[in-house]
Amino acid sequence: MIRIQLDNAAKRFQYEWIFRNLSLEIPANSNLAITGGNGSGKSTFLKAIASLNPLTEGNLSYFLKEKEILGEDIYKQLTISAPYLELPEEFTLIELLEFHFKFKNPVADLSFEKMMEIMYLENHQNKPISQFSSGMKQRLKLGLCFFSDASLVLLDEPTSNLDEKGISWYLELVQKYGLNKTLLICSNDKREYDFCEQIINIEDYKIKRSI
């Protein structure tokens, strides 16, 4: 139940403003899509929300049940899946689940066996992640996000490496395990975010150059 408030938020790399003058309230338990062309800054915005990259200007505030959370503590409340985040490939599937859930609590009454079954990975529990296909890794990334008892879920290109069946599986995962979470999705594929109540285009917050 995380609520997020951005006030005149801006991020700059060297002399280029990725976004600027972005003011937005993301209500608790809501779904927000961040759209924009490739290289427009969607991932940069998501990293700022995750407190991985601090803002250059403006303020970013988090509230859990209306109690403010410090930026350095927000990691305790979130999970994230993104193409630039790698899984530890030397682990087997069961080892990775055991490791991950030392730091996050699983959602109520969900065993590792049930998690693996939902991810269609029940026959691979002792296989190293390095031997997983790209689709298997993506299902695992999404499963770790949604099966964690976290109030904020951040997804960057969530159906990359998934086929049509995998996309349907992702949407079912959102419906069943995305409840009571604040969900942010970076995407250019409407199928990934068609259920979102809020949509912003990050390119609307770029400084327009005059001719």
One Martini backbone bead per residue (centre of mass of N, CA, C, O) as a GRO file, in nm:
protein
  211
    1MET     BB    1   0.062   0.059   0.026
    2ILE     BB    2   0.195   0.267  -0.182
    3ARG     BB    3   0.269   0.611  -0.190
    4ILE     BB    4   0.349   0.851  -0.452
    5GLN     BB    5   0.554   1.159  -0.465
    6LEU     BB    6   0.598   1.408  -0.720
    7ASP     BB    7   0.814   1.712  -0.730
    8ASN     BB    8   0.972   1.838  -0.978
    9ALA     BB    9   1.104   1.613  -1.130
   10ALA     BB   10   1.458   1.532  -1.209
   11LYS     BB   11   1.691   1.416  -1.478
   12ARG     BB   12   2.052   1.412  -1.525
   13PHE     BB   13   2.296   1.367  -1.791
   14GLN     BB   14   2.495   1.589  -1.773
   15TYR     BB   15   2.336   1.784  -2.034
   16GLU     BB   16   2.089   1.584  -2.009
   17TRP     BB   17   1.745   1.576  -1.997
   18ILE     BB   18   1.528   1.323  -1.932
   19PHE     BB   19   1.361   1.479  -1.706
   20ARG     BB   20   1.107   1.739  -1.624
   21ASN     BB   21   0.864   1.861  -1.435
   22LEU     BB   22   0.760   1.610  -1.248
   23SER     BB   23   0.424   1.576  -1.141
   24LEU     BB   24   0.308   1.313  -0.913
   25GLU     BB   25   0.045   1.085  -0.819
   26ILE     BB   26   0.062   0.756  -0.664
   27PRO     BB   27  -0.153   0.556  -0.562
   28ALA     BB   28  -0.252   0.328  -0.372
   29ASN     BB   29  -0.314   0.041  -0.552
   30SER     BB   30  -0.195   0.123  -0.827
   31ASN     BB   31  -0.159   0.171  -1.192
   32LEU     BB   32   0.142   0.244  -1.383
   33ALA     BB   33   0.234   0.378  -1.696
   34ILE     BB   34   0.546   0.394  -1.887
   35THR     BB   35   0.609   0.573  -2.170
   36GLY     BB   36   0.812   0.549  -2.470
   37GLY     BB   37   1.071   0.556  -2.640
   38ASN     BB   38   1.358   0.447  -2.715
   39GLY     BB   39   1.564   0.616  -2.488
   40SER     BB   40   1.366   0.823  -2.313
   41GLY     BB   41   1.361   0.717  -1.976
   42LYS     BB   42   1.205   0.490  -1.831
   43SER     BB   43   1.428   0.345  -1.665
   44THR     BB   44   1.524   0.594  -1.514
   45PHE     BB   45   1.261   0.641  -1.366
   46LEU     BB   46   1.248   0.367  -1.220
   47LYS     BB   47   1.519   0.401  -1.067
   48ALA     BB   48   1.423   0.646  -0.907
   49ILE     BB   49   1.189   0.503  -0.761
   50ALA     BB   50   1.402   0.283  -0.639
   51SER     BB   51   1.659   0.454  -0.544
   52LEU     BB   52   1.914   0.417  -0.749
   53ASN     BB   53   1.857   0.710  -0.879
   54PRO     BB   54   1.892   1.017  -0.814
   55LEU     BB   55   1.775   1.312  -0.824
   56THR     BB   56   1.845   1.633  -0.942
   57GLU     BB   57   1.545   1.724  -0.897
   58GLY     BB   58   1.339   1.745  -0.648
   59ASN     BB   59   1.074   1.524  -0.522
   60LEU     BB   60   1.059   1.204  -0.335
   61SER     BB   61   0.778   1.025  -0.199
   62TYR     BB   62   0.686   0.794   0.066
   63PHE     BB   63   0.383   0.597   0.156
   64LEU     BB   64   0.279   0.401   0.442
   65LYS     BB   65  -0.007   0.451   0.560
   66GLU     BB   66   0.090   0.767   0.569
   67LYS     BB   67   0.386   0.687   0.621
   68GLU     BB   68   0.692   0.794   0.593
   69ILE     BB   69   0.959   0.698   0.373
   70LEU     BB   70   1.270   0.647   0.324
   71GLY     BB   71   1.466   0.604   0.052
   72GLU     BB   72   1.672   0.394   0.194
   73ASP     BB   73   1.398   0.198   0.268
   74ILE     BB   74   1.234   0.106   0.005
   75TYR     BB   75   1.354  -0.180  -0.056
   76LYS     BB   76   1.166  -0.329   0.156
   77GLN     BB   77   0.891  -0.265  -0.043
   78LEU     BB   78   1.033  -0.391  -0.306
   79THR     BB   79   1.014  -0.495  -0.651
   80ILE     BB   80   1.218  -0.605  -0.946
   81SER     BB   81   1.194  -0.604  -1.314
   82ALA     BB   82   1.472  -0.632  -1.552
   83PRO     BB   83   1.695  -0.662  -1.811
   84TYR     BB   84   1.948  -0.537  -1.624
   85LEU     BB   85   1.872  -0.776  -1.432
   86GLU     BB   86   2.036  -1.038  -1.285
   87LEU     BB   87   2.071  -1.363  -1.231
   88PRO     BB   88   2.204  -1.614  -1.030
   89GLU     BB   89   2.340  -1.872  -1.223
   90GLU     BB   90   2.469  -2.070  -0.997
   91PHE     BB   91   2.194  -2.128  -0.920
   92THR     BB   92   1.938  -2.290  -0.835
   93LEU     BB   93   1.614  -2.263  -0.806
   94ILE     BB   94   1.587  -2.341  -0.503
   95GLU     BB   95   1.821  -2.160  -0.408
   96LEU     BB   96   1.696  -1.891  -0.498
   97LEU     BB   97   1.442  -1.902  -0.331
   98GLU     BB   98   1.583  -1.926  -0.057
   99PHE     BB   99   1.741  -1.660  -0.083
  100HIS     BB  100   1.520  -1.448  -0.143
  101PHE     BB  101   1.335  -1.546   0.122
  102LYS     BB  102   1.534  -1.405   0.333
  103PHE     BB  103   1.432  -1.095   0.242
  104LYS     BB  104   1.145  -1.206   0.169
  105ASN     BB  105   0.820  -1.245   0.196
  106PRO     BB  106   0.578  -1.444   0.129
  107VAL     BB  107   0.297  -1.498   0.030
  108ALA     BB  108   0.038  -1.639   0.151
  109ASP     BB  109   0.069  -1.981   0.142
  110LEU     BB  110   0.341  -1.996  -0.044
  111SER     BB  111   0.513  -2.230  -0.180
  112PHE     BB  112   0.769  -2.340  -0.365
  113GLU     BB  113   0.608  -2.549  -0.520
  114LYS     BB  114   0.387  -2.353  -0.614
  115MET     BB  115   0.563  -2.153  -0.759
  116MET     BB  116   0.680  -2.351  -0.970
  117GLU     BB  117   0.408  -2.426  -1.090
  118ILE     BB  118   0.320  -2.141  -1.186
  119MET     BB  119   0.605  -2.114  -1.361
  120TYR     BB  120   0.669  -2.387  -1.502
  121LEU     BB  121   0.930  -2.521  -1.293
  122GLU     BB  122   0.900  -2.807  -1.139
  123ASN     BB  123   1.132  -2.966  -1.331
  124HIS     BB  124   1.383  -2.735  -1.230
  125GLN     BB  125   1.494  -2.713  -0.926
  126ASN     BB  126   1.810  -2.842  -0.996
  127LYS     BB  127   1.865  -2.621  -1.200
  128PRO     BB  128   2.055  -2.405  -1.336
  129ILE     BB  129   2.004  -2.087  -1.445
  130SER     BB  130   2.207  -2.107  -1.690
  131GLN     BB  131   1.994  -2.334  -1.829
  132PHE     BB  132   1.796  -2.131  -1.894
  133SER     BB  133   1.578  -1.980  -2.060
  134SER     BB  134   1.458  -1.673  -2.128
  135GLY     BB  135   1.164  -1.742  -2.045
  136MET     BB  136   1.225  -1.870  -1.769
  137LYS     BB  137   1.362  -1.619  -1.648
  138GLN     BB  138   1.118  -1.432  -1.672
  139ARG     BB  139   0.924  -1.591  -1.493
  140LEU     BB  140   1.105  -1.574  -1.245
  141LYS     BB  141   1.116  -1.270  -1.209
  142LEU     BB  142   0.810  -1.234  -1.177
  143GLY     BB  143   0.767  -1.428  -0.943
  144LEU     BB  144   0.945  -1.282  -0.735
  145CYS     BB  145   0.770  -1.031  -0.730
  146PHE     BB  146   0.470  -1.149  -0.674
  147PHE     BB  147   0.558  -1.354  -0.426
  148SER     BB  148   0.612  -1.101  -0.274
  149ASP     BB  149   0.575  -0.906   0.023
  150ALA     BB  150   0.507  -0.627  -0.163
  151SER     BB  151   0.393  -0.293  -0.230
  152LEU     BB  152   0.617  -0.261  -0.469
  153VAL     BB  153   0.604  -0.287  -0.833
  154LEU     BB  154   0.868  -0.316  -1.078
  155LEU     BB  155   0.837  -0.296  -1.443
  156ASP     BB  156   1.050  -0.390  -1.722
  157GLU     BB  157   0.951  -0.538  -1.973
  158PRO     BB  158   0.774  -0.809  -1.876
  159THR     BB  159   0.748  -0.973  -2.182
  160SER     BB  160   1.020  -1.037  -2.233
  161ASN     BB  161   1.063  -1.354  -2.380
  162LEU     BB  162   0.755  -1.386  -2.440
  163ASP     BB  163   0.493  -1.541  -2.542
  164GLU     BB  164   0.163  -1.553  -2.574
  165LYS     BB  165   0.132  -1.739  -2.331
  166GLY     BB  166   0.311  -1.565  -2.143
  167ILE     BB  167   0.132  -1.312  -2.147
  168SER     BB  168  -0.116  -1.443  -2.020
  169TRP     BB  169   0.029  -1.524  -1.761
  170TYR     BB  170   0.101  -1.238  -1.667
  171LEU     BB  171  -0.194  -1.134  -1.642
  172GLU     BB  172  -0.273  -1.342  -1.426
  173LEU     BB  173  -0.065  -1.253  -1.218
  174VAL     BB  174  -0.175  -0.970  -1.178
  175GLN     BB  175  -0.464  -1.047  -1.089
  176LYS     BB  176  -0.373  -1.235  -0.839
  177TYR     BB  177  -0.080  -1.074  -0.728
  178GLY     BB  178  -0.152  -0.742  -0.768
  179LEU     BB  179  -0.287  -0.704  -0.518
  180ASN     BB  180  -0.215  -0.465  -0.292
  181LYS     BB  181  -0.048  -0.298  -0.513
  182THR     BB  182   0.205  -0.102  -0.651
  183LEU     BB  183   0.216  -0.051  -1.011
  184LEU     BB  184   0.499  -0.035  -1.239
  185ILE     BB  185   0.520   0.021  -1.606
  186CYS     BB  186   0.750  -0.034  -1.860
  187SER     BB  187   0.623   0.049  -2.195
  188ASN     BB  188   0.523  -0.030  -2.560
  189ASP     BB  189   0.307  -0.253  -2.472
  190LYS     BB  190  -0.026  -0.260  -2.423
  191ARG     BB  191  -0.057  -0.550  -2.303
  192GLU     BB  192   0.110  -0.477  -2.031
  193TYR     BB  193  -0.099  -0.196  -1.954
  194ASP     BB  194  -0.420  -0.190  -2.007
  195PHE     BB  195  -0.502  -0.186  -1.681
  196CYS     BB  196  -0.419   0.097  -1.633
  197GLU     BB  197  -0.510   0.404  -1.489
  198GLN     BB  198  -0.221   0.517  -1.552
  199ILE     BB  199  -0.058   0.739  -1.800
  200ILE     BB  200   0.276   0.807  -1.910
  201ASN     BB  201   0.490   1.021  -2.104
  202ILE     BB  202   0.819   1.092  -2.079
  203GLU     BB  203   0.833   1.298  -2.327
  204ASP     BB  204   0.657   1.526  -2.178
  205TYR     BB  205   0.940   1.578  -1.980
  206LYS     BB  206   1.088   1.733  -2.197
  207ILE     BB  207   1.295   1.956  -2.333
  208LYS     BB  208   1.220   2.191  -2.562
  209ARG     BB  209   1.365   2.273  -2.855
  210SER     BB  210   1.456   2.546  -3.018
  211ILE     BB  211   1.504   2.676  -3.353
   0.00000   0.00000   0.00000
